Amino acid sequence: MKKDIHPEYREVVFQDTSSDFKFVTRSTMSSNETITMEDGKTYPVIKVEVSSASHPFYTGKNVFIDTAGRVEKFRNRYSKKAQQSDSE
């Protein structure tokens, strides 16, 4: 392998911001933030919005999303275009 062309592969902590779940794994990602884990070691921390601790597929909990508002916006936007093209 060529020297000095590969990123550093090291242990980092991924922290789920929605559930505060943390796990240590290896990655090439870098971060200026650090965190001290239960083992007493300090690791770079990468913050993520979704992990297996908060994703509805893994937790079995459904998260309510304002789909009614989205559907209404879609209908309002495209029903006018469909009516205009039909009348032409």
C-alpha positions in Angstrom: 0.0 0.0 0.0 1.1 3.5 -0.6 1.9 5.5 2.5 0.0 8.6 3.6 -2.9 8.3 1.2 -5.4 6.5 3.4 -7.5 8.1 6.1 -6.9 7.1 9.7 -9.0 4.2 10.8 -9.7 4.5 14.5 -12.2 3.9 17.3 -15.0 6.6 17.4 -18.3 7.0 19.3 -21.5 7.4 17.4 -24.1 9.3 19.4 -27.8 9.2 18.5 -29.0 12.8 19.3 -32.7 11.7 19.5 -32.2 8.9 22.1 -28.8 9.7 23.5 -27.7 6.1 22.7 -23.9 5.8 22.2 -21.8 3.0 20.8 -18.1 2.6 20.1 -17.0 1.3 16.7 -14.2 1.9 14.2 -14.4 4.5 11.4 -12.5 6.8 9.3 -14.8 9.8 10.1 -13.2 12.6 12.1 -14.6 15.0 14.6 -13.3 17.9 16.7 -15.6 16.9 19.6 -14.6 14.2 22.1 -16.4 12.2 24.7 -15.2 10.0 27.6 -16.9 6.7 27.8 -17.5 4.3 30.7 -14.2 2.6 30.1 -12.3 5.8 30.9 -11.0 6.3 27.3 -11.6 9.5 25.3 -12.9 9.1 21.8 -14.0 11.4 18.9 -17.8 11.6 18.8 -19.9 11.6 15.7 -23.5 12.8 16.2 -26.2 11.1 14.1 -29.9 11.8 14.0 -31.1 8.2 13.7 -29.7 4.9 14.9 -31.1 1.5 15.7 -32.1 2.8 19.1 -34.5 5.4 17.6 -35.5 4.2 14.1 -39.1 3.0 14.0 -38.2 -0.2 12.1 -36.0 -1.4 15.0 -38.0 0.0 17.9 -41.4 -1.0 16.7 -42.7 2.5 17.6 -44.4 4.5 14.9 -43.4 8.2 14.8 -46.3 10.5 13.8 -45.4 12.5 10.7 -47.7 15.2 9.4 -48.7 13.2 6.3 -52.1 14.9 6.1 -50.5 18.2 5.6 -48.2 16.8 2.9 -51.0 15.1 1.1 -53.1 18.2 1.1 -50.2 20.3 -0.3 -49.7 17.6 -3.0 -53.4 17.6 -4.0 -53.6 21.4 -4.0 -50.5 21.7 -6.2 -51.2 19.0 -8.7 -55.0 19.1 -8.8 -54.9 22.6 -10.3 -52.4 21.5 -13.0 -54.4 18.5 -13.9 -57.6 20.5 -14.2 -55.9 23.1 -16.4 -54.5 20.5 -18.7 -57.9 18.8 -19.0 -59.7 22.0 -19.9 -57.2 22.7 -22.7 
